[in-house]
Amino acid sequence: MLTRIQQRSISADQLGLLAAWLDTNPEVPAGQWFKRFPGMIVCGEGEWVKTFLTLAQTPVGEEAL
C-alpha cells in the first residue's frame, strides 16, 4: 500500500482523514467498497483496505458511509 500512496501522491493530511475515519470503526459492506475523501478514494473488500485511487479513477463496489 505504501507504493500506491507514493504513486498517487497521497498527502499526509489525506492519510490523517483516513485514520480518523478508521478510528470510528466504520461499518463497511462485506464485498467490495470504497470511501471518498477530498483528495483520494480508498477501496477495500470486507474489513480490509486494498488500495488507493486518485479522484480521476473510478472505484468499484458499494460506497461506504
C-alpha positions in Angstrom: 0.0 0.0 0.0 2.9 2.3 0.6 3.8 2.1 -3.1 0.3 3.1 -4.1 0.4 6.0 -1.7 3.6 7.2 -3.3 2.5 6.6 -6.9 -0.7 8.5 -6.4 0.9 11.4 -4.4 -1.4 10.9 -1.4 -0.7 13.6 1.3 -0.2 13.0 5.0 -3.4 15.1 5.5 -5.4 12.6 3.5 -3.9 9.7 5.4 -4.9 11.6 8.6 -8.5 11.8 7.4 -8.4 8.0 6.6 -7.0 7.3 10.1 -9.7 9.4 11.7 -12.4 7.6 9.8 -11.0 4.2 10.6 -10.9 5.2 14.3 -14.7 5.4 14.2 -14.9 1.7 13.5 -17.0 2.2 10.4 -19.3 -0.5 9.1 -18.4 -1.4 5.6 -20.0 -3.8 3.1 -18.9 -7.4 3.2 -17.9 -7.2 -0.5 -16.1 -4.5 -2.4 -16.5 -1.0 -1.2 -15.0 2.5 -1.5 -14.8 5.7 0.6 -14.3 9.1 -1.0 -12.1 11.6 0.7 -11.3 15.2 -0.6 -8.1 14.1 -2.2 -8.3 10.3 -2.7 -10.6 7.3 -2.8 -9.9 4.3 -0.6 -11.0 0.9 -1.8 -11.5 -2.2 0.2 -13.1 -5.6 0.5 -14.8 -6.6 3.7 -12.8 -5.3 6.6 -9.6 -4.8 4.6 -8.3 -1.6 2.8 -7.0 -2.8 -0.5 -5.8 0.2 -2.5 -5.9 4.0 -3.0 -7.2 5.7 -6.1 -6.9 9.3 -7.4 -10.1 11.3 -7.7 -9.9 10.7 -11.5 -10.1 7.0 -11.2 -13.4 5.0 -10.9 -14.0 2.9 -7.8 -15.8 -0.4 -7.8 -18.2 -1.6 -5.2 -20.6 0.0 -2.7 -19.9 3.4 -1.3 -19.1 3.2 2.5 -20.5 5.9 4.7 
